[in-house]
Amino acid sequence: MKITKPTKAEVMREVKDYVFITFGLISYALGWVAFLLPYQITTGGTTGISAILYYATGFPIQWSYFIINAVLMTFAIKILGPRFSIRTTFAIFGLTFLLWIFQELMKGADGTLPQLLGEGQDFMACLIGAAMCGTGLGVVFNNNGSTGGTDIIAAIINKYKDVTLGRMIMACDVVIISSCYFIFHDWRRVIFGFVTLFIIGFVLDYIINSARQSVQFFIFSKEYDKIADRITKETHRGVTVLDGTGWYSKHNVKVLVVLAYKRQSIEIFRLVKDIDPNAFISQSSVIGVYGEGFDRLKVK
């Protein structure tokens, strides 16, 4: 079996993914250590389970998180594939380390985490911590990674069913949050947990959906062949060439149809302008694009 050597572009994409996954993990870990743990706020996922164990027994959150995810990963490798599993394993080790190092850096002289917002600011800590966690999860998922736990379960279901990741994680985590009542005997903590979960799910979905917004281009240019070649080569988007007739001039024209992510719009505009400043371009937003290079078509 012939082994193909990855291209430079493929290597750079992999490196970019891991860099962004790391930034996402940093945001997630900081949200927990700086805002959620000091105010004894929990949420769902294996991190939520680990937080409850930490509040109840003092067992370090990072180690219970690691143990639970190590068990889950043994069942997930075959379903999610090696690429996802490698990235998830990287994220699990990375988050375990970040949770530990941030706690070590932020602990006070008495060995406890300080309440950065002051006493009685539980709700603000809940909002800020949840927003940071949701942002971190969104960045990780957008770059084909996962932080493990219920993220793994959600990713498996999302692979086959058209269910949003945030909603799936929320469904998995209701029981976990409710169980914190047996630790604190305080329904206020349970409510904070659900508020945190809702914000994480909302921010997660917002980031993922905004990153997946797609646009459609119609490009009219005499240099259509050069433009098509560069779009295909530099943006890795497909190009369809249509035959048309200019009704005023009665001349035959070539029309390029391009579907791309919204974040690639500026790159395509610049590329067309470099080749043909007089090109006519129409851009429109599309509700959804499914197929190779975009979202997978999932129907029941």
N, C-alpha and C positions, 0 to 999 in steps of 0.2 A: 504494500500500500504506500503510495507516494505521499509524503508529508510536505504540504505547501508552506513556504515561509511567509509569515505575515508581512504585509506591506507597511511602509513607514506611516501612512495615514491610519491604518488599523491600530498600530502600536500607539500612536498619539491619541487616538480616541479612547483606548483602554486607559492610558495614563490620565487623561482628562477626567474620565469617569471616576477613577480612584481618588483623584484630588478633590473632586466635588463631593464624593461620598465622605471623605475625611472632614470637609467643612460642615457637612450636614451632621455628622456625629458630634462634632465640637459644639454646635448649636444645641443639639439634643441633650448632651451631657451637662452643659452649662445651665440649661433650663431646669434640669433636675437638681443639681448640686447647689446652685445659687438661689433658687426660688422655691422649689417644691419640697425638698427634704427639710430645710430649716423650719418650714411652717407646717410640717407633718401633713402634707397634702399628697394624696395618692391618685392614681388613675389606672387605666387598664394595662394589659400586656404583661409580659414577663417582668418588665421593670416595675410595674405596679405591684405584682406579687412579691417581688424582691423588696420593695419599699415597705410593704405590710410586715414582712418578716423582720425587716430592719427596725421598724417602730416597736414591734412586739418583743424581739429578742436581742436586738443590737448586732445581729449577724450582718457583716458588711454586705451592702446591696450589690456590689459588683460581683461577688463570688456566687451568690445565689442566682443572679442573672446569668452568669456564665454556665453554671451547672444545668439549669433548666434548658437553656438554648442548646447545650451540647447534646442533651437527650433528644430534643426536637429535630435537630439537624440530621441525626441518624435515620430518621424516617423521611426526611424531605429531599435528600439528595437525588433519589431516583425520579421523583416527580418533577422537581424544578430544573433538573439538569445540572451539569458540572459548572457551567459558567455562572449561573445564579448562585449556586452553592458556594463557589469559591469567593464570590463577592460578599455573600452573607457571612461566611466564616471570617473574612477580613473585618467586616463590620462588627461582628460579635467580639473578636479579640480587641479591636480598636476601641469599642465603647467600654469594654471592661477596663481597659487601661485608662481611658479618659475619666471615667467615673471615679477611679481610684486616685489619679493624679490631681484632679480638681478638688477632691475632698481633702487631700493632704495639703494642698496649697491654701485652701480657704479656712481650714479649721483654726479656731481660736486657741488661746493658751489653755483653756479648760477642755480641749479636745472636741468641742461641739461646733457645728456650723453656725455662723452668725446670721441673724435676720437682717439682711441688708436694707430692707425697707422700713425697719423699725417694728416694734411690737404692735400687734393688732392689725397688721396690714395683710392679713391672710388672703383677702379677695384680690388685691392688686398683685400679690405674689402668684396667685392662681392664674390670673390673666396673662402676666408676663411669662411665667414659666411655661404655660400651655402653648402660647404663641411661639416661643423658641423651640419647643419640642415639635410642634406641628411643622414649623419651617424646616427643621432638621430632617424630619421624616420625609417631607416633600422633596427635598433636595436629594436624599438618598434614593428614593423610589424613582425619581426622574432619571437617575443615572444607573438604573438597572440593579440597584442594591437593595438591601433590607437590613433592618436592625434585629431581625430574628423574632422569636416568640409568636404572638398573634399576627405579626406582620407576615410570617411564613404561611400561616393558615390562610390569611387574607389573599396573599399572592397566589396560592394554589387555587383558591376558588375563583379569583379574578382571571386566572388563566383560561378557565372554561366557561365562566358565566359573566354576563354583562352587569356586574355589580360594582359600584364605586368602592375604592379601597377604604376611604374613611368610614363609610357606612358599614362595611364588613368588619373592620376592626372594632367599631362601636358595638356591633352585635356580639362580638366575642368577649367584650370586656365588661359588660354590665354586671355579671356575677362577681367578678373580681373586685369591683368598686364597692358593691353592696356588702361584701364580706368584711370591709374595714370597720363596719359598725361593731363587730364582735371584739375589735381591738380597743376602740375608743369609747364605745357606747355613747356615741354622739352623732345624731343624724346630720348635724352641720358639716361634719367631715365627709359624710357620704354625698351631700349636696355639692360640696366643693369638688369632690372627685368627679361627679357627673358634669359639672361646669367645665372642668379641665378636659375631660374626654370630648365634650362637644366642641370646644375651641380647637383642640388638636385635630379632630376630624374635619372641621370646617376649613382650617388653614391648610391642612394636607390636601384636601380636594381642590382648593383654590389654586394652590401652587402647581399641582399636577395638571389640572385642566387648562390653566393659563399657559403652561409650557407646551401643551399639545394643540393650542389654537392653530388652525391651518388657514391658508389663503390660496386663492386661485389667480393665476396670471394669464392674461391674453396679451401676447407680444406680437406687434406688427413691425417687421423690419426687413429691408433688403438683405441685411447681413444675418438672416435667420440661422444659417448653417453654423456660422462662427459662434453665435450666441448659444445655440443649442448644445454645441460641443463643450463650451465652457461651463454652462450650467450643469451638464451631466458630470463633468470632470471635477469641478470645484465645489459644488454644493451636494453632489450625490443624489440629485433629484431627477426623476424621469421627465422626459420632454416628448410631447406629442405634436407632430406637424400636420396641420390641416390645410387643405386647399380652399381658397376663397376668391371672391371677385369683388373688387372695389366698384360699387355701383355708379359712383360719379365718374371715375376715370375709365371704367370698363376694363381695367387691367387685372390680370391674375395676381394674387398675393398669397404669401405663405403666413399662416398664423400659428404661433407657438402656444401651446397650452401647458402650463406648469402648475403642479400642486406642491406646496411646500409648507413648512412650519412658519408661523408668523415671525419668529425670531430670525428667519433667513431672508426676510423681505429686503432689508437694507443691502445685504450682500448681493442679491439678485439685481436690485436697482443700479447699484454701482457697476456691476458687471456689464449690464446692458448699456449703460451710459458710456463706459470705456470703449465699447465696440461701435455703437451707433447712437450718438447724442440725439439724433432726430427720430429715434424709434418711438412708436406709439404703444403705451402700456396701459392696460386696465388691470387693477387689482381689486379683488373682492374677498370678503370673509366667507368661509364655508362652515356649516354646522358640524360636519364630521367627515373625516376621510378614512376609509378602511381599505386595507390591502397591504401589499408588500411595501415596507418602508414607513408605514403609518400604523394605526391601531389595527389589531386583529378583529375580523368580523366574527362576532359572537351572537348566535341566535339560539333560542330554545328549540 
